[in-house]
Amino acid sequence: MESIGNHIDLLEEKSWIESAKKDIKAFKPLYDRYYDEIYRFIYRRTGKEHLSADLSSETFYKALENIKKYEWRNLPFGNWLYTIASNVIKKHFREKSKVFIIELDKIQLQVQNDEYVKKAGNEELIWVLNQLSDLELRLVELKFFEEKTFKEIALLLEMKESAVKMRLYRLLLAMRNLIDKKDDEV
């Protein structure tokens, strides 16, 4: 069941969206709420501050440009922004290889019960992340970089919380197996 705080936040977002559809100046609360999060999302893929700022600006410009087409689905507005940001990044790189900025210490702290992942070095972790699908990569980002709860991830990805937990658990096992397989080849 959704908490009252989240419900109020969604209602507040809905009112901001409806206001922004009528007056673009009313888009500011949405921008203020999500800019840092979207910037970090883009920065992890580019590793460049100026490029991340440019692509973040383009993301919000596209959102503002299309706000009248936005359909409310009782989900955080951030879901739509992440989709736009992903498309902006893909357009920029035109399917070039993925770029990751890894904060290995942060991952080590987050998965401290998984001894294997703690031993993985930056190169191995980057190699494994390059093997992941967009959804798998998004799960890793939300859990370990954005430090979202399973419930928050479920809302953002429009999944059930139990499905998020299971996919993430299986994903960590798959990552371990990929590293094992790579180590066996060496």
VMD Tcl script that draws the C-alpha trace (Angstrom):
set ca {
  {0.00 0.00 0.00}
  {1.27 3.44 -0.90}
  {2.23 5.64 2.03}
  {0.39 8.88 2.63}
  {3.59 10.92 2.06}
  {4.13 9.39 -1.39}
  {0.48 9.91 -2.27}
  {0.68 13.59 -1.31}
  {3.91 13.96 -3.32}
  {2.24 12.44 -6.38}
  {-0.79 14.69 -5.98}
  {1.51 17.68 -5.67}
  {3.40 16.60 -8.81}
  {0.12 16.14 -10.65}
  {-0.90 19.70 -9.79}
  {2.51 21.01 -10.93}
  {2.13 19.14 -14.22}
  {-1.37 20.48 -14.80}
  {-0.16 24.01 -14.04}
  {2.84 23.61 -16.37}
  {0.53 22.52 -19.18}
  {-1.17 25.92 -18.89}
  {1.89 28.08 -18.12}
  {5.49 27.06 -18.80}
  {6.68 29.12 -15.81}
  {4.90 26.57 -13.59}
  {7.39 23.90 -14.76}
  {10.01 25.21 -12.29}
  {9.01 23.00 -9.30}
  {9.36 19.88 -11.49}
  {12.73 21.08 -12.75}
  {13.92 21.87 -9.22}
  {12.76 18.51 -7.91}
  {14.41 16.35 -10.60}
  {17.36 18.24 -12.07}
  {20.09 16.87 -9.79}
  {18.83 13.31 -10.12}
  {18.69 13.47 -13.92}
  {22.10 15.17 -14.08}
  {23.68 12.37 -12.00}
  {21.99 9.76 -14.20}
  {23.47 11.34 -17.32}
  {26.87 12.00 -15.72}
  {27.30 8.31 -14.93}
  {26.98 7.58 -18.62}
  {29.13 10.39 -19.95}
  {31.68 11.13 -17.24}
  {31.84 14.73 -18.43}
  {30.38 17.61 -16.44}
  {29.72 20.00 -19.32}
  {28.24 17.31 -21.53}
  {26.06 16.09 -18.68}
  {24.83 19.61 -18.06}
  {24.07 20.07 -21.77}
  {22.22 16.75 -22.03}
  {20.33 17.47 -18.81}
  {19.24 20.81 -20.25}
  {18.16 19.09 -23.44}
  {16.19 16.53 -21.40}
  {14.27 19.23 -19.54}
  {13.77 21.25 -22.71}
  {12.19 18.21 -24.39}
  {10.04 17.57 -21.32}
  {8.86 21.17 -21.28}
  {8.30 21.14 -25.03}
  {6.09 18.02 -24.72}
  {4.45 18.63 -21.34}
  {1.04 19.13 -22.95}
  {1.24 15.56 -24.33}
  {2.15 14.09 -20.93}
  {-0.48 11.69 -19.61}
  {-0.82 11.28 -15.85}
  {-0.54 7.63 -14.76}
  {-0.26 8.10 -10.99}
  {3.52 7.59 -11.19}
  {6.39 9.97 -10.42}
  {7.10 12.49 -13.16}
  {10.72 11.33 -12.91}
  {9.83 8.13 -14.80}
  {9.10 10.17 -17.89}
  {12.24 12.29 -17.41}
  {14.43 9.17 -17.18}
  {12.96 7.92 -20.45}
  {13.64 11.25 -22.12}
  {17.17 11.38 -20.67}
  {17.91 7.86 -21.91}
  {16.76 8.82 -25.40}
  {18.82 12.02 -25.33}
  {21.93 10.05 -24.32}
  {21.34 7.42 -27.01}
  {20.86 10.12 -29.59}
  {24.08 11.81 -28.51}
  {26.21 8.68 -28.61}
  {24.37 6.98 -31.47}
  {24.90 3.55 -29.96}
  {28.59 4.05 -29.19}
  {29.91 1.88 -26.39}
  {28.52 2.63 -22.96}
  {30.56 4.79 -20.61}
  {30.37 4.25 -16.86}
  {31.75 6.25 -14.00}
  {32.09 3.72 -11.23}
  {32.19 4.53 -7.56}
  {33.50 1.12 -6.55}
  {33.66 1.97 -2.84}
  {29.97 2.85 -2.88}
  {29.07 -0.48 -4.46}
  {31.26 -2.31 -1.98}
  {29.40 -0.70 0.89}
  {26.03 -1.48 -0.61}
  {26.70 -5.15 -1.33}
  {28.88 -5.89 1.67}
  {27.25 -9.30 2.18}
  {28.36 -10.41 -1.26}
  {32.06 -11.12 -0.81}
  {32.59 -11.85 -4.49}
  {31.40 -8.49 -5.73}
  {33.59 -6.81 -3.12}
  {36.64 -8.45 -4.72}
  {35.75 -7.31 -8.24}
  {38.00 -4.54 -9.47}
  {36.99 -1.51 -11.52}
  {37.88 -3.16 -14.84}
  {35.86 -6.28 -14.07}
  {32.91 -4.24 -12.84}
  {32.95 -2.06 -15.95}
  {33.17 -5.15 -18.15}
  {30.17 -6.72 -16.35}
  {28.12 -3.52 -16.58}
  {28.75 -3.45 -20.34}
  {27.15 -6.91 -20.58}
  {23.87 -5.77 -18.99}
  {20.67 -4.85 -20.76}
  {19.26 -1.34 -20.32}
  {16.78 -2.56 -17.69}
  {19.45 -4.47 -15.76}
  {21.74 -1.47 -15.83}
  {18.89 0.75 -14.64}
  {18.26 -1.61 -11.70}
  {21.92 -1.45 -10.67}
  {21.97 2.34 -10.99}
  {18.83 2.88 -8.97}
  {19.81 0.51 -6.18}
  {23.54 1.10 -5.85}
  {24.16 4.58 -7.23}
  {20.90 6.38 -6.50}
  {20.41 4.33 -3.31}
  {16.68 3.96 -3.96}
  {14.56 1.58 -1.91}
  {12.96 -1.42 -3.58}
  {9.61 0.36 -3.33}
  {10.97 3.48 -5.05}
  {12.55 1.37 -7.80}
  {9.26 -0.45 -8.29}
  {7.45 2.87 -8.75}
  {10.07 4.24 -11.13}
  {10.15 1.11 -13.29}
  {6.44 0.36 -13.02}
  {7.11 -3.08 -11.54}
  {5.98 -4.90 -8.42}
  {8.31 -4.54 -5.45}
  {8.73 -8.32 -5.20}
  {9.70 -8.47 -8.89}
  {12.34 -5.79 -8.35}
  {13.83 -7.72 -5.42}
  {13.91 -10.97 -7.39}
  {15.38 -9.39 -10.53}
  {18.06 -7.61 -8.57}
  {18.97 -10.77 -6.66}
  {19.19 -12.74 -9.91}
  {21.12 -9.92 -11.53}
  {23.77 -9.95 -8.80}
  {24.13 -13.71 -9.23}
  {24.42 -13.29 -13.01}
  {27.07 -10.60 -12.53}
  {29.01 -12.95 -10.27}
  {28.75 -15.72 -12.87}
  {29.96 -13.39 -15.63}
  {33.01 -12.46 -13.58}
  {33.65 -16.16 -12.77}
  {33.41 -17.03 -16.46}
  {35.77 -14.20 -17.41}
  {38.25 -15.24 -14.71}
  {38.16 -18.85 -15.97}
  {39.02 -17.66 -19.49}
  {42.13 -15.84 -18.26}
}
mol new
graphics top color blue
foreach p $ca { graphics top sphere $p radius 0.5 }
foreach p [lrange $ca 0 end-1] q [lrange $ca 1 end] { graphics top cylinder $p $q radius 0.2 }
display resetview
